[in-house]
Each structure stands twice: as structure tokens, then as C-alpha cells.
Amino acid sequence: MHLYPKPRKKSVMPTDYKLKILSAAIKVFAQKGYNNTTMSDISLNAKVGIGTLYNYFRNKDDLLLQCMKKTIEDEIVQIQEASESIKDPIDKLHNFFVKHGELIVSKPYIAKFLVVELRQSESFYKRNPSFNPMHYYMDYVAKILKGAMDKGRIRKVDLDSLVYMVIGSMDMIFTQWLISGKTLEITPLINNIRNILKVGIGREQ
């Protein structure tokens, strides 16, 4: 007979191994690069057995693809949703890139992963011809810019060319931020690009 009830064991939430592996893999890919990263590196960083790793991912290519998907869904979609309430399309595009810049500064490993790992070896793309996360950005920016044209906020030009120009500018800014040792001021550049997009570069007649 027990005078006092036995203490209950604390309930332990089951470990989400897939999430744990993805989080570790993003950091390892950002630090070492895709080509120099092994599945063993990720296994050690995630503190899971190599067998557990292969229970969730077929190979390193599959792991990278799912890391990119997770990064976009977790980080970029949140920024997109935060911009949805903005009515003016140019302001919405500006806010999207400002918030993206803030993410880059606050989580440098995300910046390196998004910027560096988009540029994989030719063999990687041959094995994964559908891998192109930039389509996500391009579709979103194209939607906003088309809205800007329809509302008369900007004059009608070739949409594809304008999308490449805007996305290319942002990509270059984030790349140079990494190269500069994180000293480049991102927000002023984004603001200036917004102003150029608004007023154009042609001389007034």
C-alpha cells in the first residue's frame, strides 16, 4: 500500500524526425555546399542514425529538393502572406522584397542556402530537370506586376522581361550581401529600385 500516489511520468512529444533532419540539412548545405555535403554529415548534425535518414529521404538530391520546398514554404510564404493586405501592387512588391531582405539579414544561413544552392552543378540539374525554385518567385512577381500594369501604376511592357529584371536585381543584391561579408545595406537598394521602377529611366521630353 502506497501512502502517496506515484508521480506520473511526463508525457514526451514524439520527435518529428523529418523536420529535425530538414532543419539540420539546410544548415549543413549552407555551410558546406551541396557537392561537399554527405548524408553522414547531415545524420551527425541532426543527431539521427543514417538508417533513419534514409527512411525519410531517398538520397541527397531528394533531401535538397525537400529542403528548398520547406524553406520556401516556411520563410517565403510567410512574407508573401504578410504582403497580401497591401492594395497597391508596387507597394506590395516593395514590401515583399523588404521583408525578404530582413529575413536574409536575420538568418544568414537561409540566405546562403537560397542564393548558393540555386546554382548547382550541371549534373544535378540533369538528374532533376524540374528543380527550379525561382519559378515560385517569378510567378508571384509576375502576378503583382501584371496587376500594376492593369491598374495603370506602371506602363505596359513585356512582362517576362520585367520579371527577369526585378528578380535578377534582388538576386544580385542578396548575392553581393553574402560576398561583402554582410556589410552591404540591402534596404536602401531595394528602395531605390522601387523608385526607378516607379518613375522609369527615360528622360522627360
Helices and strands as residue ranges (DSSP letters): H 17-32, H 39-46, H 50-56, H 60-71, I 72-76, H 77-83, H 89-106, H 108-116, H 122-127, H 134-150, H 159-179, H 186-199
